[in-house]
């Protein structure tokens, strides 16, 4: 939805992208390749651009290039991606251009190198900080500083700051500048200890509250807060409290004519400008530790945890961030930074990346919240104060204005949040492609989207992730320009969440909303290969399209499983689609419905609809290798999506160069995200 506000400026923003020479851009296990039209040729004369990876004197075809373009806005350059590469390795790519009749018209050779896996350096200087220290100390191990503000201010390039265990109630801590590969900056936990940067007010954690005549607990609080969490002393369970607009709502436990229980609120609060009032889920205030996010003013500006502006070569390792009203870590115009082995707990946002920030990595980090059970429709409307805007960020949020490249988000764990991560800018981009990688992450029980590519999604790659329990899986609403790669993901139980209970918000594994009567911009090229989508939602469709236009979507070797229907589109016709070698399985009802027209079987659907012309792939539509049969998983309801030996999806896929040609084991690739042994 944030993209819609930017549509009016779409034409002006497109002009920010200036064509340049062919190039490669390597991450750890992937590489983007970007090329222009060959000299003397225009877009209308290019029929196909092939790519070949040259290794040991032999060349292997990889995925073709696609044009970077939205549904209505073409650019004169093309992009592809290489997968399954090795870190810190040089690669050679041969590019061949063909005209519309298949004649070779030009060729060129490009070289590139992947980035080395990050290694935490050991800078020559060490400083120490401890909640039991003293800021008048020199910061040595024996005499550590007490506050992070003092310790961080004492850092210079080439310094490691060791955080001893305990809570640091600091915020808006500026990261040092001037770091380099030779003199990095490292902020990390002391071995065996567990430090946390805590944004809550320690004075209210276990004191300062009184009960009033209405059974509410109150405490003076001079500034606004959007972050209140109750921690049950006996069990350690956390309850994120919802901010309601009036004190009366706390008293009656009713908002918008609905009870707190119906809205999914396990705790709520109200701030009247001078004091906070709390409604507990149960028990008395003595049963809880109360974490009230501070460092915000009456106008709602929040302080963050660690903030970098022009800070490069910074490593943050093993730190917990808790109860922060803003971002746990903010990076603006910051490059070559690493966040790993951290925990982000009950913060309004995790890592926010903005501006010209390149080659940043977030890995092996845990993101936990307690917002997934709030009523989706209420939280998304004015009745909910648009509160989703405070929490609809996830572990990593790419800012509206971001022109960086090489953002890698891998091997992280996210659960019980509103959204998983937002990967694309939606107002300004000056980079031709982003080369953003999101892979090998686990996302569990979220409210809205596992992932959002809403915005300028140029060479954004989502692969080898496991996702379970949300409203939608991967949002492409709208993934402008492309290519967007969606490969080898398990997308489970979309629609099995509180959000799906809100009328009309059906669950779906791939969300293509956008491009309706409100916009006319449309999604760019999306390449969807080898995903497994399965849900226990009894009202689900295997594949749902509300209102969308797109440049082109290519489906190969996916398994889509729904209960009530195979394909449901609220529009009377799908936009250009190249759909083949997929299994679209449903347990009851007709196979498909487009608008008001119903197709009882796959054959009816294949022969009864208009096949549209798809410029990127030729005259395509629904291929003859589509099937609609039980895929026969080992135990899908318990999360085992391996195929049984007699599954019709075994060896039923198509070889896609550069995607699965080195991965399959039988006569052909299996459908779905898991290749049989």
Secondary structure, DSSP 8 states (H G I E B T S, - for coil): -GGGGGGGGHHHHHTT------EEEE-SS-EEEEEE--TT--GGG--EEEEEEEETTEEEEE---EEEE-SS-EEEEEEEEE-S--TT-EEEEEEEEE-TTS-EEEEEEEEEE----------SEEEEE-TTS-TTS---SSS-BS-HHHHHHT--TTEEEEE-SEEE----EE--S---SSS-EEEEE-TT--EEEE-B-GGGSSSS-EE-TTS-EEEE--S--S-EEEEETTT--EEE-EE-S-HHHHHHTEETTEEHHHHT-S-EEEE-SSEEEEE-SSS-GGGEEEEEB-SB-TT--B--SEEEES--SEEEES-EEES-SSEEEEEES--S-EEES-EEES-SEEEEEEES--S-EEES-EEE-S-TTS-HHHHTSGGGTTTHHHHTT-SEEEEEEE-----EEES-EEESSS-SEE---SSB--SS---EEEES-EEES-SSEEEE--EEESSEEEES-EEEEESEEEE-TTEEEEEEEEES-EEEEET-SGGGGSTT---EEEE--B-STT----EEEEEEES-EEE---TT-EEEEE-SB-EEEEEEES-EEEESSEEEEESSSS--SEEEES-EEEESSS-SEEETTEEESSHHHHHHHS----BTTTBS--B-TT-B-S---EEEGGGTEEEE-TT-TTTT-S---TTTTTTT--SSS--SSSS---
